[in-house]
Amino acid sequence: MNLPIYMDNASTTRTDPRVVEAMLPYFTEIYGNSASRNHAFGWAAEAGVDRAREQAASLIGAGPKEIVWTSGSTESNNLAIKGAAQMYAKAPVGEKGRGHIITCIIEHKAVLDPCKRLERDGFDVTYLEPGSNGIVTADLVRAAMRDDTILVTIMWANNEIGTINDIRSIGAVCREHGAVFHTDATQWVGKMPTDVERDNVDLMSWSSHKIYGPGGVGALYVRRRRPRVRLQAQLDGGGHERGMRSGTLNVPGIVGFGAACEICENEMESEGERLLALRLKMENELKGLMDVVEVNGHAEQRLPHLTNISFGFVEGESLMMGIKDIACSSGSACTSASLEPSYVLKGLGLGDELAHSSLRLSLGRWSTEEEVDFAIKSIHEAVEHLRVLSPLYDLHNEGIDITKIVWQSH
Ligand SMILES: *Cc1c(COP(=O)(O)O)cnc(C)c1O
């Protein structure tokens, strides 16, 4: 086992060597511009892109013409959210009342920030609050629907806590109300079976580097029939990708993304089972070894490979320092110089202290049981060590409810 061990697969994944193998010829041999229609270099590149389009479409139950290549999920979300809002706006630019959008407070910033911009541009946005288990229900969405609701954007699985929303039911509510439904499926696609027909999805973002493909490539699924969804392009240029996303395609990256999609389609079931067993082991052993350990988000409705755990009575930064050999994320979002507690954990109702002393551990294709055992041992040792130094933990052990004392100190 090599140290440090990688348990941050929700941030990004190692590119699968099989993916790299598939990409290599497209740098030095098949190097044409896939938009060049006049020669064999262009045709060969286009054939690689077409194959990748089939592979990406197959993974999600779509048609190849419903795939738009982008630079990643941030761009896919921007194109979907701004592109749909602008296309279906009920009033011209500069006016108020351009239409209503529904999203949720624990979405990724790549959804929240485009929504905020649309608010400045005259749209109304409702930010749903999922409650302590992190699930956005179809009932919550239904209750927020208005006559002028044009777009709903709710993530499939949350990147910090791994909770899974019932996308099929939310999609059905959107259909009933005639609202376009977008889902940021970056943490879901490639890990769990996806069928945009069955699941009532109109627009869906996902990203290559989260599924063992290269960075800088992503896709947006855009429904073509029943109903056809139209988007306002966000880039003006050569009219690539059926006018929805101009720019010369990243052919090696797209070929790699396609290969990554195919591998996921073939292996997700066995991989998911294996990682689920490892994740459950990690959660159960950590909870068995220590008290005041909480798994954040819904207990069952969650991704197999990702967990987010709060450890009471330890200081977050010290905990991270104590587990230097484990590459993972903490419940602190490092924005500029200040250490802010995660808005996702706060959105579930966690206090600042507990949000800071939370770890997101995300397993991946090369995670081993040995690594999981090592992580359990390291985290256990670090937490115990810090609690020995904690007078509050002593009080807690004496049966004193210290919650009030903690809060009064703020
Ligand atoms: C990683 C991530 C993104 C951003 O994706 P990029 O491809 O890095 O732009 C957006 N949404 C979610 C849920 C993510 O996990």
The ligand as an SDF file (V2000), in Angstrom:
LIG
                    3D

 15 15  0  0  0  0  0  0  0  0999 V2000
  -17.4910   18.1990   -9.8760 C   0  0  0  0  0  0  0  0  0  0  0  0
  -18.8820   18.6720   -9.9510 C   0  0  0  0  0  0  0  0  0  0  0  0
  -19.2370   19.7200  -10.8110 C   0  0  0  0  0  0  0  0  0  0  0  0
  -18.2110   20.4610  -11.6430 C   0  0  0  0  0  0  0  0  0  0  0  0
  -17.7620   19.6510  -12.6750 O   0  0  0  0  0  0  0  0  0  0  0  0
  -16.5240   20.0680  -13.5780 P   0  0  0  0  0  0  0  0  0  0  0  0
  -16.5180   19.0440  -14.6510 O   0  0  0  0  0  0  0  0  0  0  0  0
  -15.3380   19.9740  -12.6990 O   0  0  0  0  0  0  0  0  0  0  0  0
  -16.7700   21.4450  -14.0850 O   0  0  0  0  0  0  0  0  0  0  0  0
  -20.5590   20.0900  -10.8630 C   0  0  0  0  0  0  0  0  0  0  0  0
  -21.5010   19.4600  -10.1370 N   0  0  0  0  0  0  0  0  0  0  0  0
  -21.2030   18.4530   -9.3120 C   0  0  0  0  0  0  0  0  0  0  0  0
  -22.2970   17.7910   -8.5480 C   0  0  0  0  0  0  0  0  0  0  0  0
  -19.8850   18.0240   -9.1940 C   0  0  0  0  0  0  0  0  0  0  0  0
  -19.6060   17.0280   -8.3560 O   0  0  0  0  0  0  0  0  0  0  0  0
  1  2  1  0
  2  3  1  0
  2 14  2  0
  3  4  1  0
  3 10  2  0
  4  5  1  0
  5  6  1  0
  6  7  2  0
  6  8  1  0
  6  9  1  0
 10 11  1  0
 11 12  2  0
 12 13  1  0
 12 14  1  0
 14 15  1  0
M  END
$$$$
